[in-house]
Amino acid sequence: MRQEDLSGALDFLRAAERLKDTFRSGFTAEGRPESTAAHTWRLALMAIIFEKDLGEIDFGRLLKILIVHDLGETLSGDVPAVAQMPGEEKVAQERADLLELTAPIDPTRRQAILDLWEEYEAGTTPEARLAKGFDKLETILQHNQGLNPPDFDYRFNLDYGRSATDAHPLLQAIRAVLDAETEARAENSRVD
């Protein structure tokens, strides 16, 4: 590797570290805000755990998609699903941020990351559809497990990402379990 490419790769990795401090809407079981990096880690772990149940897919490609799918949140942060408004350019902002974040990387590596991110956004491959479904399921899993504020809207998750989680029988089975947990959390958190 050329010294210039090595320096660029390290600059990119230093900048990507910001995902450790990019917080999401969920909380850990201990009550700390969840970071995007933590979400991505458990999302990849989830795929590893269920790998043998996914059928004929390119598992390495799935993992790569999972790792890069939220890199665009590094600079401008995460916009929780409950706060997203129709017509907002969330995807365009994430793409612009991803382009800025990956600028130090040599063109071949940069394009590989952009291609994976765009594949996820388009959702046209089996790997991208699985990534989208797992992404929604990990979010719901965290919301059900987290020490959330008293006014947390658990019922929002009952419809959240439904089309993505309907994309594969395994995702549907996981969703059924998580929906039952969501209902229980919603009932137990009601203020009378």
C-alpha positions as CSV (number, residue, x, y, z in Angstrom):
1,M,0.0,0.0,0.0
2,R,1.3,3.4,-0.9
3,Q,2.0,5.7,2.1
4,E,-0.6,8.2,0.8
5,D,-3.3,5.5,0.7
6,L,-2.3,4.3,4.2
7,S,-2.5,7.8,5.6
8,G,-5.9,8.3,3.9
9,A,-7.2,5.1,5.3
10,L,-6.1,6.0,8.8
11,D,-7.6,9.5,8.5
12,F,-10.9,7.8,7.4
13,L,-10.8,5.4,10.4
14,R,-10.1,8.3,12.8
15,A,-13.1,10.2,11.4
16,A,-15.4,7.1,11.5
17,E,-14.6,6.8,15.3
18,R,-17.3,9.5,15.7
19,L,-19.9,6.8,15.3
20,K,-19.0,5.8,18.9
21,D,-20.3,9.2,20.0
22,T,-23.3,9.4,17.6
23,F,-26.3,8.6,19.7
24,R,-29.6,7.0,18.6
25,S,-33.0,7.2,20.2
26,G,-32.6,4.0,22.2
27,F,-31.0,3.4,25.5
28,T,-29.0,0.4,26.8
29,A,-30.3,-1.8,29.6
30,E,-28.2,0.3,32.0
31,G,-29.9,3.5,30.7
32,R,-27.0,5.0,28.6
33,P,-27.8,6.4,25.2
34,E,-27.1,3.8,22.5
35,S,-24.4,4.8,20.0
36,T,-24.6,4.1,16.3
37,A,-21.4,2.1,16.6
38,A,-23.0,-0.1,19.3
39,H,-26.1,-0.7,17.1
40,T,-23.9,-1.6,14.1
41,W,-21.8,-4.1,16.3
42,R,-24.9,-5.9,17.5
43,L,-26.5,-5.8,14.1
44,A,-23.5,-7.6,12.6
45,L,-23.5,-10.1,15.6
46,M,-27.2,-10.7,14.9
47,A,-26.4,-11.7,11.3
48,I,-23.6,-14.0,12.4
49,I,-25.9,-15.8,14.9
50,F,-28.5,-16.4,12.2
51,E,-26.2,-17.0,9.3
52,K,-27.1,-20.7,8.8
53,D,-30.8,-19.7,8.6
54,L,-30.4,-17.2,5.7
55,G,-30.2,-19.5,2.8
56,E,-28.1,-18.9,-0.3
57,I,-26.7,-15.4,0.1
58,D,-23.3,-13.8,0.0
59,F,-22.8,-13.6,3.8
60,G,-19.6,-11.6,3.5
61,R,-21.4,-9.0,1.4
62,L,-24.2,-8.9,4.0
63,L,-21.8,-8.2,6.8
64,K,-20.1,-5.4,4.8
65,I,-23.5,-3.8,4.1
66,L,-24.3,-3.9,7.8
67,I,-21.0,-2.4,8.7
68,V,-21.3,0.6,6.3
69,H,-25.1,1.2,6.3
70,D,-25.0,3.9,9.0
71,L,-21.6,5.5,8.1
72,G,-23.5,8.4,6.7
73,E,-24.7,9.3,10.2
74,T,-21.1,10.1,11.3
75,L,-21.2,13.8,10.6
76,S,-24.8,14.9,10.9
77,G,-26.0,12.2,13.3
78,D,-29.0,9.9,13.5
79,V,-32.5,11.1,12.8
80,P,-34.9,8.7,14.8
81,A,-37.7,7.3,12.8
82,V,-40.3,9.0,15.0
83,A,-38.7,12.4,14.2
84,Q,-38.4,11.9,10.4
85,M,-40.7,14.1,8.4
86,P,-41.9,13.4,4.8
87,G,-40.0,15.3,2.2
88,E,-36.8,15.6,4.4
89,E,-33.7,14.7,2.6
90,K,-32.3,12.3,5.2
91,V,-30.8,9.9,2.6
92,A,-29.3,12.8,0.6
93,Q,-27.7,14.2,3.7
94,E,-26.3,10.8,4.7
95,R,-24.9,10.3,1.2
96,A,-23.3,13.8,1.2
97,D,-21.8,13.1,4.7
98,L,-20.6,9.7,3.5
99,L,-18.9,11.3,0.5
100,E,-17.1,13.7,2.8
101,L,-16.2,11.1,5.3
102,T,-14.7,8.8,2.7
103,A,-12.8,11.6,0.8
104,P,-9.4,10.6,2.3
105,I,-9.7,7.0,1.0
106,D,-8.2,5.9,-2.3
107,P,-10.8,5.9,-5.0
108,T,-11.2,2.1,-5.3
109,R,-11.8,1.6,-1.6
110,R,-14.1,4.7,-1.4
111,Q,-16.2,3.4,-4.3
112,A,-16.5,0.0,-2.7
113,I,-18.0,1.6,0.5
114,L,-20.3,3.9,-1.5
115,D,-21.5,0.9,-3.6
116,L,-22.3,-1.0,-0.4
117,W,-24.1,1.9,1.1
118,E,-26.1,2.5,-2.1
119,E,-27.0,-1.2,-2.3
120,Y,-28.4,-0.9,1.2
121,E,-30.4,2.2,0.3
122,A,-31.8,0.7,-2.9
123,G,-32.7,-2.6,-1.2
124,T,-32.7,-4.5,-4.4
125,T,-30.4,-7.4,-3.5
126,P,-31.2,-10.3,-1.1
127,E,-28.3,-9.1,1.1
128,A,-29.6,-5.5,1.2
129,R,-33.1,-6.6,2.0
130,L,-31.8,-8.8,4.8
131,A,-29.7,-5.9,6.1
132,K,-32.7,-3.6,6.2
133,G,-34.7,-6.2,8.0
134,F,-32.0,-7.0,10.6
135,D,-31.5,-3.2,11.0
136,K,-35.1,-2.7,12.0
137,L,-35.2,-5.8,14.2
138,E,-32.0,-4.8,16.1
139,T,-33.6,-1.4,16.8
140,I,-36.8,-3.0,18.1
141,L,-34.7,-5.5,20.2
142,Q,-32.8,-2.6,21.8
143,H,-36.0,-0.6,22.5
144,N,-37.5,-3.6,24.2
145,Q,-34.4,-4.2,26.2
146,G,-33.4,-0.6,27.0
147,L,-34.0,1.4,30.1
148,N,-36.1,4.0,28.3
149,P,-37.8,7.2,29.5
150,P,-41.3,6.8,31.0
151,D,-42.9,8.4,27.9
152,F,-41.2,6.1,25.4
153,D,-43.6,5.0,22.7
154,Y,-43.2,1.3,22.4
155,R,-46.3,0.9,20.2
156,F,-44.5,2.8,17.4
157,N,-42.4,-0.3,16.9
158,L,-45.4,-2.5,16.1
159,D,-45.5,-0.9,12.6
160,Y,-41.9,0.2,12.4
161,G,-40.0,-1.3,9.4
162,R,-42.7,-3.9,8.8
163,S,-42.1,-4.1,5.0
164,A,-38.3,-4.7,5.7
165,T,-39.0,-7.4,8.3
166,D,-41.5,-9.2,6.0
167,A,-38.7,-9.8,3.4
168,H,-37.6,-13.2,4.8
169,P,-39.2,-16.0,6.8
170,L,-36.5,-15.8,9.5
171,L,-37.0,-12.0,9.8
172,Q,-40.8,-12.6,10.2
173,A,-40.2,-15.2,12.9
174,I,-37.9,-12.9,14.9
175,R,-40.4,-10.0,14.4
176,A,-43.2,-12.1,15.9
177,V,-41.2,-12.7,19.1
178,L,-40.2,-9.0,19.3
179,D,-43.7,-7.8,18.6
180,A,-45.0,-9.8,21.6
181,E,-42.2,-8.3,23.7
182,T,-43.1,-4.9,22.5
183,E,-46.8,-5.4,23.4
184,A,-45.7,-6.5,26.9
185,R,-43.3,-3.5,27.3
186,A,-46.1,-1.1,26.2
187,E,-48.6,-2.6,28.6
188,N,-46.1,-2.5,31.5
189,S,-45.1,1.1,30.8
190,R,-48.6,2.5,30.7
191,V,-49.3,5.3,33.1
192,D,-52.8,5.0,34.5
